[in-house]
Amino acid sequence: MGANDQVTAQASAVGDIDEYMERVGQRARAASRAIAKASTAAKNAALKAIADAIERDVDALRAANARDVERAKRNGQDPAFIDRLTLSDKALKTMIEGLNQVAALPDPVGEIGNLKFRPTGIQVGQMRVPLGVIGIIYESRPNVTIDAAALCLKSGNATILRGGSEAIESNTALARAIGEGLASAGLPADVVQVVETTDRAAVGKLITMTDYVDVIVPRGGKSLIARLIADARVPMIKHLDGICHVYVDDCADMDKALRIAENAKTHRYGTCNTMETLLVAEGIAPRALPMLGKLFHDKGVELRVDAASKAILHASGLDDVKDAQPEDWSTEYLAPILAVKVVASLDAAIDHINEYGSAHTDAIVTEDHDRAMRFLREVDSASVMVNASTRFADGFEFGLGAEIGISNDKLHARGPVGLEGLTSLKYVVLGHGEVRQ
Amino acid sequence: MGANDQVTAQASAVGDIDEYMERVGQRARAASRAIAKASTAAKNAALKAIADAIERDVDALRAANARDVERAKRNGQDPAFIDRLTLSDKALKTMIEGLNQVAALPDPVGEIGNLKFRPTGIQVGQMRVPLGVIGIIYESRPNVTIDAAALCLKSGNATILRGGSEAIESNTALARAIGEGLASAGLPADVVQVVETTDRAAVGKLITMTDYVDVIVPRGGKSLIARLIADARVPMIKHLDGICHVYVDDCADMDKALRIAENAKTHRYGTCNTMETLLVAEGIAPRALPMLGKLFHDKGVELRVDAASKAILHASGLDDVKDAQPEDWSTEYLAPILAVKVVASLDAAIDHINEYGSAHTDAIVTEDHDRAMRFLREVDSASVMVNASTRFADGFEFGLGAEIGISNDKLHARGPVGLEGLTSLKYVVLGHGEVRQ
């Protein structure tokens, strides 16, 4: 699409946006057939060529990004927003490295597993295949344009990218690099399309075009996702809150408990896999809580505690705590604040997590095998851990190579979603003329 | 629920139906926690006890079913409908056998796979876990009550069953047997709930209770599914049309082609994996079509053919064919009617299938390895076959032990859905005090 089309699309009424998005959808569906059968070599060549194009055109890219940043500043956006929007040298380098890393990952498409003979003589197995067309809806971070395009391309999917209006110039410049990379590898340009209008109606259309879009991956804050859930007809792989727990069991090793609780809360405050609630077993609380309380107090973490925790902390000389309110058990602080509760037993801990958690990531600290296994099985979360920090819930740390997001959903993919999560399995049958009796 | 509750629920306005369904949902969610951690032995004992209860109470069951059948006849339902509604001796026997077969299947829940050490020292794997609460919406066949309950129970899910109003007495009697089986195995009664109101508003509520229901499996005709798609907020594993193709390639073995085409079309006309369109490669058409045409003509199958096929068939002396209309390529006849088309190449066959098919089941007949592999990879359907009849697309034939349906969806599960399709994988992390650097 040229600059003229873009202006037309941006200037158009909702009716025209619908038509524009229909065309984008039709092209994506057609391109999905081509990319689904593209060779591994062609896909890897495209990924490397995109990296080369970004490196070569880095000045133009910086200039486009500077215009976005300038406009955002004029519009009074806060520093955190400007930070997310800015393509720093480090962000550019990470993008290029990411492309080369995805190129180096094994191609999941076409893998056949589990091929077994049946008594009838046919052989039945499952082949990993792309999902088809993936719509990515994101906010101000322009690096998502490259990260998402790379993962979708490698997994054989066509992609429709809809970034935030604040990053439109950066995204359009990145789209040019993607287009060049695809062309140099002989792949159709429509394999990755960037929606070149900032009209919100485009999102409304994208999430309801069930004929052309197979799945939507939203990446952004709670309010974006909530809005999408209400209106989407296309299935979503969605990432909601991370209300993560660490449960310190009666049989915990105190060194591990302190190390894990500290890392889970204070390694980074603003990530979805950060601990938001600390649960401590009644039996170990008199010993554990004073140490844990001091640790967090010294780090400047505000503690919001239940009555039992308060009594123990007070007795140990720590008065600087707040009373937890009911909503604290279901709040994702993303800040130096921690809810703390004493629980009567492993069962009470599991019940609390299943009731108030967000099915994201939860950990137990214990030396007891049976309790560890019960926690693993009975906590209904995407990632469940024994004696490890919740901060490990991440595509790279889990060995997926990269991630397009972390799914809170139960269907299809739970937890960090890598290349496999962007594919599905179809049945293949190898026969020799067999028919059903 | 007692008979009084039922009457109340049936007599109530939409407001009360909402409250009733909320209660059903809350109970199902609570029961899902219990059944998710139930032992394999308890689940199998429940399945066998349900079989025993059906066997013991078979007279009461027959009487309840007779009342449903009687009412349906009075309401002027057609013989096919009556047939689906009737619990014949054979249907009862199959139900009991099914329960015992599901009991004999391996328990998928709790299986841990792919457990690998990461460079950080943690071990990461995936554990198979139930989806949670499954809503089954079905029409007149009361045997679905038992089949669906058995599969959901074995896979550790709580179930809400909403059968057709015509089968309400049969379903209520079967629910009694299920309740007895659960009780005798010490499992909560709410693990399987039958919605005891025939009010349609109950379905509307069921498919939107995202807090209490994790997935809906609709089993029924096209119009039911279309209605559900329009209104559902809960994800669905849904089964749409089966517009299945057999493609006879230039390199086909004619014996295999005749055998497979005959079986795929005439083994049973009314099933979703029956062939609806026959594609024949240009090169083999002059030799293959006369034989195929005679075969189907002799079996009384009406042929709707394109111009090229017509010319060849006429030349061979077969005049009794109709001209295919555009809609024939996308029609699921479920009848002795077959659309026939000559295609120029393998590519044309793949394009036709991806354009007009329903992504259900498609087969190629060929002796050529490369073409077979291209067809397997490039046809975007749930089941893709080489030299085998499309009729094999079935949970039992594929070795799943049983199936709850056949999914046309791309996310989560494609093709026949067995116990695994009613579960998902969560990440488990085994550590020794590791924290993230």
Interface residues (C-beta under 8 A of the other chain):
Chain A: R33 A36 K37 G110 K116 R118 T120 I122 V124 M127 V129 L131 G132 D214 V215 P235 D253 D255 K256 R259 I260 E262 N263 A264 H267 N354 A363 R374 L376 R377 E378 D380 S381 A382 S383 V384 M385 V386 N387 A388 S389 R391 F392 A393 E397 F398 G399 D409 K410 L411 H412 R414 G415 P416 S424 L425 K426 Y427 V428 V429 L430 G431 H432 G433 E434 V435 R436
Chain B: R33 A36 K37 G110 K116 R118 T120 I122 V124 M127 V129 L131 G132 D214 V215 P235 D253 D255 K256 R259 I260 E262 N263 A264 H267 N354 A363 R374 L376 R377 E378 D380 S381 A382 S383 V384 M385 V386 N387 A388 S389 R391 F392 A393 E397 F398 G399 D409 K410 L411 H412 R414 G415 P416 S424 L425 K426 Y427 V428 V429 L430 G431 H432 G433 E434 V435 R436
